[in-house]
Amino acid sequence: MHQKRWNVEIFVDDDEGRSYAEARLHTGEAESVTGRGRARVNPADDDIPEIGDELAVARALTDLGHRLLLTSSRDISAVTHDEVRLTH
């Protein structure tokens, strides 16, 4: 058995009550898959950047998972020549 290692890099930035995150999956292939997420503080709430960062990262990871499913669907379709739709 050959074990593979895939790495996810997460980049987080915030500015004036908004948080942005990018999750990049590196598989060792030439192209990586990237998910993105955003969050903004509700004007009625206290601005706690850590919470915004957590939410933006959660959304970026969710987006990354969705994009990986789409990539897998395209790859399976290329092999089987059938339409494939994967869900979680």
Number of C-alpha atoms within 10 A of each C-alpha: 3 3 4 7 7 9 11 16 10 16 14 17 14 17 9 9 15 17 23 22 25 24 25 19 20 16 14 11 7 6 9 11 15 20 21 20 22 21 21 19 16 10 8 6 7 9 15 10 19 11 14 23 23 18 19 25 25 19 21 25 23 16 18 22 18 16 15 16 16 16 14 15 17 18 13 16 14 12 8 10 10 11 10 15 12 12 8 5
